[in-house]
């Protein structure tokens, strides 16, 4: 997907107000780049396709009824801040253990006027108190074999997991097949023909029943 295609897709899928806010998010990230490496320099010129639309496409997999969203390893705000801008009825919790990035996320949420719906947790996931979320996302956070044991306590029987995995989706699923069960689907990414998104439901350790809310 080119930058022009990315901006065209967004124009067709989000409101003008949301598109303007996404542009402000891009401006904040670019302004911060001299101070910290929020995104890879090689992707900076393709930020709309590689990061904004790559995050925005996840919203289509989440039910309209979702009200609380947990984003792990939010970094520059992908996908968490993008989702907060696209889904005004959703409260998003951003987990980012790196202090400078957590500070950037909090300041940017304030600047984008979504701080009342965005909770930035500047600590390791292991230290966060357990609570159920309707959606859990993780973009480049950890392989499934590490991610599922860490994040499972934040899920319940109707939680949707949205996990962009690039080219490693199938191999990561194969690696956890003996220890985890659920409805796992591998969906193509619209921004990269070689990338995939794992969409999962009813995720449980093998042999255990669903965890109810």
N, C-alpha and C positions, 0 to 999 in steps of 0.2 A: 504493500500500500504506500502510495506517495503522500507527501504533505498536502498536495492539492486534493487528492482523493479523501484524505482524512478529514480535512475541513469541510468538504462537500458532504461527507457522511454525517458529520455532526450537525450541519445545517439542516439536514433532513430528519434528525432524530431527537434534537433537543431544542428548547425554546431560545429565542434571541437573547433573553436575559441570562440563561444558563451558559450559552456560548460566550457571552461577554465575560461572565465570571470565570469560565475556563481559561479565557485569554488572560485574565488577571492572574490566575494561578501560574500560567506559563511565565508571565512577566516576573512574578515573585521568585520563581525558581531560577530564572536566568540572572536576576539581580544578585541572588545568593551564591551562585556558582563560583565567583572569585574567592569566597570565604570558605566554602566547603564543597566537596565533590558529591553533590546530591544525585546526579545521574552521570553515567559514563560520558566522557567528552565526545566519544564517537557517535553518540545518539543525540547530542544536543541540537544538531541541525535537523533532526527528524522527530522532534519532541511530540508533535501532534499525532503522528502515526505510531511511533514506538512506545509512547507512554500514555497520552491522553485517550486516544481511541482504544488502545490495548487495554486500558482500564475500563473505559466506558462500556465496552462490549459485555462486560460481566453483568451489568445491570439487567440484561435481558433474561438471564438465567435465574434471577432472584424473584420470588413471588411478590405480587403487589402488596400482600398482607404483611411482608417483613417490616418490623419496626426497630429491630436492634441488630447491628452489624459489627462484627469484630474483624479488624484488619491487622494482620500480623506482619511486623517488619515494614512499617509504612514508608520509611525512607523520606522521599520527597513528597509523599502524599498519594502514592499510587498503589492500589486504586482508591484508598480510603477517602481522600479529599474530593476526588472526582465523583465518587458515589454520593458524598454529602451534598454536593452541588446539584446532582441529578435527581436525588430522591429526597425531597423536602420533608417527607413524613418519617424518615429513618434517622435514628440516633446512631452515630458511628463512633466506635471506640478504636483509636489508633494506638497500637503497641509499637514503640520504638525505643530501644534501650540506649541508643547513642544520644548523649545529652544535647549536643548542638543541633542534631536533627529534630529531636523532640521539641526543642525551643523554637526551631523554625516552623514546625507544624502548628504549634500553639499560636504563634504570632500570625501565621498565614490564615488560620481559621478565623482569627479575630478580624483580620483585614478583609476577609471575604464575607463577613457577617454570618458565619455558620458556627461560631464558637459555642452558642447555646445548644447545639446538637452534636458537637464533636468533643469527645473526651480523650485527651492525649495522655497516655500512660507511659511515662519515661522510665521504664524499668523492665527487667527481664520477665518473660511470660510466666516463668515458674513462681514468681513472687506475687502475682496478681490473684486476688481472691476469686474463687470460682463463681460463675453465674452463667445462665443459659443465653445463647444468642441464636437468632433466627438464621443468620448467615455468617459463615466464617470464610474469609479470603486470605490468601497468602501468595504474594508474588515474589519469587526468589528469596523466600524465607529459610527453608530447609527442605531436604529430601523427605519424601513421605514417611520413611522409616523412623525419622526423628520428629517430624511434624505431628503425626497423628497421636503418638503418646503424650506429647506436650499439650496439644490443644483439645484433646477429646473431652476433657472435663468441662469445657465451655459449650458443649453441644448437648442436644436432647433429640427426641425421636423425629422431629420435623426440621432439624437444622439442615441447611443446604451448604455444602462445602464448594467453594469456587477457587480452584487452584491452577493458575497458569503455569505450565511446566515445560514450555519449549519442546525440544525434541526428546526429552527424557520421560515423557508421560507414561508410555507403555512399559518401559523398563522399570520405572519406579513402582508401578502397580504390580508388576510381576514379583518384585522384591518383597512386597508386604502381603502377598496373596495367602501365605501360610499363617499369618498372625492377625489379619484384619478382614472383616466382612462388611458387606453393604452393597448398595447399588452404585457402582462406579461406571461413569460414562466418559469416554474420551471424545471431546468435541473439537473441531478445527478452529483455529484462531483466524479471524478475518484480517489480521494485520500481517501475518507471516504464514505462508503456505506450508512451512515445515514445523510450525509450532502447534501446540494443542493445549486445551484446557480440561482439567479433570473436574467434572461436576459429580458430586457424590451426595448420597442420602443414606440415612439409617446406618451410619458408620459405627461399628462396634468392634471390640476385640473378638477374635474367634471364640465362639461358644457362649457368648453373653447375649442376653436379651436387650431390647431397646431401653434407653434411658429416658424416662418420662419427665416432663416439665412439671 
